[in-house]
Every structure is written in structure tokens, then in C-alpha cells.
């Protein structure tokens, strides 16, 4: 059995260990990913540029566990040769009876027919707000505001910030009488 793709590394600790559960993960998720690595900090802005277009490291799976289970890690598939997978290093895999093709998370922007995407197909935005298209916002994207933006503990903060921005925009655009009614309700 083979697993093909770019080597994304692995986290340097055992996910379910006492140390990870009680100390490492809370600090990693709540402090580093949520506060330190954000677009408000120089280190966060640098990390964002380096992490937008690559996969995240393996978290619960270890390379050595895959190897022990008989899984061989090979370079990514770049094409075929006589109907067989051809790898980036030119190697062709023989004896293949099944292929499971997993391209990972795809945000599905195909329905947005606006000129708001960069050369990588990512929306041009500032913390989820698309300046070129007033009224267009994004939430849940990888590193939208912080490294935690696509994680359950980070998306809420982003959604709250975007909702407040939408409400302020609607309030500012409403006629004066409507604003008074909206403020009362």
C-alpha cells in the first residue's frame, strides 16, 4: 500500500498524551494559533504567507506508524504511464488494484463569478472583508485572521467580527427612520 503526496511533516508530540492534552494543545490552540499567529502580529503575517498554500502537518498519525502498518510514503502522483500512477520522481507504481483520490479540503468558490481571486484561486480579502466587492465576506478560510480561523475555536471569533461588520454596513446604509427602528428592536 502506498500513500502519495507531499511530505507535510507531523506534529512533534503524541496527540493523546497527558502533556499534550493538558499543556501543549491548550497553549498551541488558544495562545499560539489564536493570538500570536494572526494578521495583527509580524510573526503571524509571515506565518500566513508561508501557510496559505500548503497542507498542515499530520496530527494523530505518525510516519513510523504508517511504515509499521506496511504503508509506503511516495512522492505525489503527476500523471499516468500505461494506465498506472506515475510519481513526481518518475517512478511508476505497479500492482495497483484500487486508487483512493483525496484532494483535501476544497472551499468551492466556483459559484462566485466576481474578479476577487488571486493567482492561486484564493479570495483577495482583509480578514474576510473583500474591499473590491462591498457586501462580500468570507468566514472559515484557512488563516482568514489567525491560524485558528479554520478551526472550531477560531471560526467563531471571525464570524462574530464579520457579523458586526455586516450589521454596521447595513445600519450605515439604511434610511434614518429605519435605523431608529432597527436600534429599538
N, C-alpha and C positions, 0 to 999 in steps of 0.2 A: 504494500500500500504506500502511496506517495501523497504528500501534501506539497502543492506547488504554489509558489508566490514569493514575494519579497520577504526577507527576514526582518520582522518588526521588533525583535527583541522580546524580553519578558521582564516583568517587574522583579526587583531583586530581593523579594521576601515571599514567604509562604502565605498565601491569602487568608487561610482559615486559622492561622496560629494565634495564640493569646496575644503576643506582641503586636501583630498586625491588627487584630480586632480592637484592642483597647487603646493602642497608641498610634501606630503608623497610619492606618486608614483614616481615623478622625483628623489627624493633622494634615495628611495628604489631601483629603477631600474638602474639609472645611476651611483650612488655612491656605495651603499652597494653591490648590486648583480653584478655590472660590475667591480668595482675596489677593494673594500675591501674583498669580498668573492671570492678570486681567489687562484690558487695554488701557487702564489708568496708570500702570507701572511700566518703567522702561524694560524690566526683565520680562514682563508679561507681553508687551508689544513684540519683543524679539522672539519669544517663545511662540507667539501666534503665527508669525511669518514662517517659522520652521515646522509648524504642526498642521497647518491648514490642508495640505495636500498629501498627507501620508497617514497610514494606518497607526492605530495605537498599539502599544506592546501587549503581548499575551498576559493575561491576568491570572487566571486559575489553572492554566495549562503550562507545563514546563516542557522544554525541548527534550530533556532527558526522559521524561515520561512517555513522550511520543516515540522516541527511539526504542525504549524498553518494550513498547507495545508493537514494535515491528513497522513503525511508520518512518519512511524516509523523507526528509525535507529536501526538496529540489527547487531549482530556480523557477521562475514563473513561466507559464505557457505563452509562447509568442506566435504559434501557428500550428500547422499540421504537416506531416510528411507521410504520404500514403495512408491517410486517414488516422494516423496516430499522433498523439500530442508531441509537439516539438518545443523544447525548452529554450530559454534565453541563451544558454551556453552551447546550443546546437545539438544537445543530446535528444534522442527520440526515445520515448517510453514504450516498451513492448509489453505484451501480456495484459493490456488494458481491456477489461470487460465492462466497466462502468465508469462514468465520469459524473461527478457532482460539481457543478459550476456555481460558485458562490462569489459574486462580485462585491459583496459587502453592502453597506448602507448606501442607498441612493436617495437623495432628497426629492426627486421627482419634480423638477421645475419645468417640465415640457409644456405645461398648460399656461405658463406665463409668457405672453407674447409682447414683451417690452424690452427695450435696449438697456437692461440693467445688469448684465452679466459680464464678468471679466473674461480674459483669455482662457481661464481654467473652467469656465462654466459656473463660477461662484457668483452670487449676487454682490454687487458693489453696495455696501451699506456702512453705516457708522453705528455700531452697537444695535443693529437690527432695523434702523431707520434708513430708508432709501431716499436720499436727498433729491435725486433726479426725478422721482415719481412720488410726489406728495400723496400720502394715504397708503403707501405700500410699506409694509413692515414684515420682518421675519422674527421667528422665535424658534428655539430648539436646534439651531445650527451649531456645528462644531466651532467652538471658540467664538461665539457671537459677541459676547462681552468678556467672558473668562473661560478658562479651561473647563470649568464646570457647566458651561452653558448647555451642553447636550446631555447632561446627567440629571437625574431626578432632583437632586438637591440644588441645582443651579438654574434650571429652566424656570422655576417659579419666580425667582428674582427678576429674570429677564422679562417674563410675561407681565409681571407687575409694572415694571418700568415702561414697557411698550403700551400697556393698557392706560397708564397715566398720561402718556404722550398722546395717544389717540383721543382720550377724553379732553385733554387740553386743546387739541386741534379742533375737535367738534365744538367745544364750548366757544372758542375764539371765532369760529366761522358762523355760529348761529346768530340770528337777529336778536336784538337787545331784549325784546319781550320773551323770546324762547329761552334765553339764558336765565332770566329771572325764574321762569317756571322750572327749568332744569335744576337750578340751585335750591329751590324749595323742596323738590322731591327727593 
